[in-house]
Amino acid sequence: MTASESRVRVELGERGYDIVIGQGLLARAGELIAPLATRRLVFVVADQTVARLHLPALQRGLAAAGLDACVVEIAPGEASKSMTQLEAVLDALMEAGAERNDLVLAFGGGVVGDLAGLAAGLLKRGARFVQIPTTLLAQVDSSVGGKTAINSRAGKNMIGLFHQPHLVVADLDVLDTLPERERAAGLAEVAKYGLIDDPGFFAWLETHARAMRSGDKPATAEAVRVSCSAKARIVALDETEQAERALLNLGHTFGHALERANGYGSELLHGEAVAVGMAMAFRYSARLGLCPVQDAARAERLLQALGLATRVRELAGGPYQAHELAMHMAHDKKARHGRMTLILARGIGQAFIDGEVGAASLSEFLASECDGDAG
């Protein structure tokens, strides 16, 4: 491990793995991955934009350790998380000779990680894979924890499985090519860890919001490390989301409903939807008398300082209708026996799971958020 590198361990017994965080890691990709490979050939699934910007660097890093790469490219964007694209990736991998003991490298953002991870989990009943996330959102959230999925007409991430990677390689240098909007979207997931159960980290983010928005490397490295450590701890406690891991869905039930209402279009990024969803979760908690109003306002101010919208009416891709959001939320995969489950909060760093959300009060709240004056 170099001085500019840190490691976080996801403790899952024999299936545990490292998250390697640092600069210049694509150049060392072969060194990091070769110990896991059973032969010289590895299989890379990458979106076309990432391939254009960073694939040559990854290939050079792999070649330095004697590894060759068979590359499967997919179109960027949420629309690639489909059954059609999953089948195409699986066909391409099998036609290229991928075997169960081979390594599939997911090289891209959350869409690629979800799709390639699911393909690896299905390939010959479970091939191994490595996450090489290239967006801030993927580095701090979706690449860690083994959730893999595609979308369906029923909703977001409805078809999937838990399939843990063997390694996560988070190269901070690839974030230099990330558009400002994508960086802000990733910061929503960073803020989430402070809002869930770490008020100290939340306060740190308040102090470093400007540095995070500008892409300051030391600040980004610390935020990625803390975020990955938080997620690793929760995943180790509850790998398949039976209890504590559900807290990581703070803002996501609202956010997924917004994404679905938008048709998963490019006008609304996942992190943008989650940011509004988290602000909504805190405002709803305050409305129910669970959370101090000042804490809900403080959460909203941090998200705004990170460059994120916090109100439904500020989002592109609308207008968003309360009745449509309510319908999508009712079909969320976290619902149990027809009852809505939300992650709400008693304050900053005090999120909790509420499995008894009242439909009437939620509908009234959604109407105020979408149509009325949310205050």
HULINSUL-V840386 format. One record per residue. N is the residue number from 1. SS is DSSP state (H for helix, E for strand, - for the rest). OMEGA is omega in whole degrees, 0 to 359 (999 if undefined). NEAR is the number of other C-alpha atoms within 8 Angstrom. Layout:
N SS OMEGA NEAR
N SS OMEGA NEAR
//
This chain:
1 - 181 4
2 - 182 5
3 - 182 5
4 - 185 6
5 E 172 10
6 E 180 11
7 E 174 9
8 E 181 11
9 E 171 10
10 E 188 12
11 - 178 10
12 - 180 8
13 H 181 5
14 H 180 4
15 H 177 8
16 - 182 10
17 E 180 12
18 E 165 11
19 E 181 14
20 E 184 12
21 E 179 14
22 E 178 13
23 - 177 9
24 - 185 9
25 - 176 10
26 - 179 9
27 - 180 11
28 - 185 10
29 H 180 12
30 H 178 14
31 H 182 11
32 H 188 7
33 H 185 10
34 H 179 9
35 H 180 6
36 H 187 7
37 - 178 10
38 - 174 6
39 - 187 6
40 - 186 8
41 E 171 9
42 E 185 14
43 E 185 14
44 E 171 12
45 E 185 14
46 E 172 14
47 E 190 13
48 H 180 10
49 H 179 7
50 H 179 12
51 H 181 11
52 H 185 8
53 H 194 8
54 H 183 9
55 H 179 9
56 H 179 9
57 H 178 9
58 H 181 11
59 H 177 10
60 H 179 9
61 H 178 14
62 H 182 17
63 H 180 10
64 - 178 9
65 - 176 9
66 - 181 8
67 - 173 12
68 E 183 10
69 E 168 10
70 E 190 9
71 E 172 8
72 E 181 11
73 E 176 9
74 E 177 10
75 - 178 7
76 - 175 10
77 - 184 7
78 H 181 9
79 H 179 8
80 H 176 11
81 - 185 13
82 - 177 10
83 H 180 9
84 H 181 6
85 H 177 10
86 H 179 12
87 H 180 8
88 H 179 8
89 H 179 11
90 H 179 10
91 H 181 8
92 H 180 9
93 H 181 11
94 H 177 9
95 H 179 7
96 - 176 7
97 - 180 6
98 - 180 9
99 - 186 8
100 - 182 10
101 - 179 7
102 - 179 14
103 E 171 12
104 E 180 14
105 E 176 13
106 E 189 16
107 E 182 15
108 E 179 14
109 - 185 11
110 H 179 12
111 H 180 12
112 H 179 14
113 H 179 17
114 H 184 14
115 H 182 14
116 H 178 13
117 H 177 16
118 H 177 14
119 H 179 11
120 H 181 12
121 H 181 12
122 H 186 9
123 H 179 10
124 H 179 7
125 H 171 7
126 - 172 9
127 - 179 15
128 E 178 13
129 E 180 13
130 E 176 13
131 E 172 13
132 E 186 13
133 E 185 18
134 - 173 14
135 - 179 15
136 H 180 12
137 H 180 17
138 H 181 14
139 H 184 14
140 H 187 14
141 H 195 11
142 H 181 12
143 - 185 14
144 - 171 14
145 - 171 11
146 - 174 10
147 E 177 12
148 E 185 14
149 E 167 14
150 E 180 16
151 E 175 13
152 E 177 11
153 - 180 4
154 - 180 7
155 E 184 11
156 E 175 9
157 E 183 10
158 E 182 11
159 E 183 8
160 E 179 10
161 E 173 9
162 E 180 8
163 - 187 10
164 - 172 8
165 - 174 14
166 - 182 12
167 E 171 12
168 E 180 15
169 E 183 13
170 E 180 13
171 E 183 15
172 H 182 13
173 H 181 8
174 H 179 10
175 H 180 11
176 H 181 7
177 H 182 6
178 - 176 9
179 - 183 6
180 H 181 7
181 H 179 6
182 H 178 11
183 H 179 14
184 H 179 14
185 H 177 15
186 H 180 14
187 H 176 13
188 H 180 16
189 H 175 14
190 H 180 13
191 H 182 12
192 H 184 11
193 H 175 14
194 H 182 14
195 H 183 14
196 H 188 15
197 H 183 10
198 - 181 11
199 H 176 10
200 H 178 7
201 H 177 9
202 H 179 14
203 H 176 8
204 H 179 8
205 H 177 10
206 H 181 9
207 H 187 7
208 H 184 9
209 H 181 11
210 H 179 9
211 H 179 9
212 H 180 12
213 H 184 12
214 H 179 6
215 - 178 9
216 - 187 9
217 H 180 7
218 H 179 6
219 H 179 11
220 H 179 11
221 H 180 11
222 H 180 8
223 H 178 9
224 H 180 12
225 H 181 12
226 H 181 8
227 H 180 12
228 H 178 14
229 H 180 10
230 H 181 9
231 H 179 12
232 H 180 14
233 H 182 10
234 H 179 11
235 H 179 12
236 H 179 10
237 H 191 8
238 - 188 11
239 - 188 10
240 - 171 7
241 - 174 8
242 - 183 8
243 - 189 6
244 H 185 9
245 H 178 14
246 H 178 11
247 H 179 11
248 H 178 9
249 H 177 9
250 - 179 16
251 - 188 15
252 H 179 11
253 H 173 12
254 H 184 16
255 H 179 15
256 H 177 13
257 H 177 12
258 H 179 11
259 H 180 14
260 H 179 11
261 H 178 11
262 - 182 12
263 - 181 6
264 - 181 10
265 - 183 10
266 - 179 7
267 - 183 7
268 - 178 13
269 - 181 10
270 H 181 10
271 H 177 13
272 H 179 14
273 H 180 15
274 H 179 15
275 H 177 17
276 H 179 15
277 H 178 15
278 H 177 14
279 H 177 14
280 H 180 12
281 H 179 14
282 H 178 14
283 H 179 10
284 H 177 10
285 H 178 13
286 H 180 12
287 H 180 8
288 - 180 7
289 - 182 7
290 - 190 10
291 - 176 14
292 - 180 10
293 H 182 8
294 H 177 6
295 H 176 11
296 H 179 15
297 H 179 8
298 H 177 8
299 H 180 12
300 H 180 10
301 H 179 8
302 H 180 12
303 H 177 14
304 H 179 10
305 H 177 10
306 - 176 13
307 - 186 8
308 - 172 12
309 - 180 11
310 - 182 13
311 - 181 10
312 H 185 9
313 H 177 9
314 H 185 7
315 - 172 10
316 - 176 6
317 - 181 9
318 - 4 7
319 - 179 5
320 - 185 13
321 - 183 9
322 H 183 12
323 H 179 9
324 H 177 9
325 H 179 14
326 H 179 12
327 H 180 8
328 H 180 12
329 H 179 12
330 H 180 10
331 - 179 9
332 - 184 9
333 - 179 5
334 - 177 6
335 - 181 11
336 E 177 8
337 - 177 4
338 - 181 6
339 E 182 10
340 E 174 14
341 E 176 12
342 E 170 10
343 E 180 14
344 E 186 13
345 E 172 15
346 - 179 11
347 - 177 11
348 - 180 16
349 - 182 12
350 - 178 10
351 E 178 15
352 E 182 10
353 E 177 10
354 E 182 9
355 E 183 9
356 E 183 7
357 E 181 10
358 - 183 7
359 H 183 7
360 H 181 6
361 H 178 7
362 H 180 10
363 H 178 11
364 H 179 8
365 H 180 9
366 H 178 12
367 H 179 12
368 H 180 10
369 H 186 13
370 H 191 11
371 - 186 8
372 - 178 7
373 - 181 6
374 - 175 5
375 - 999 2
//
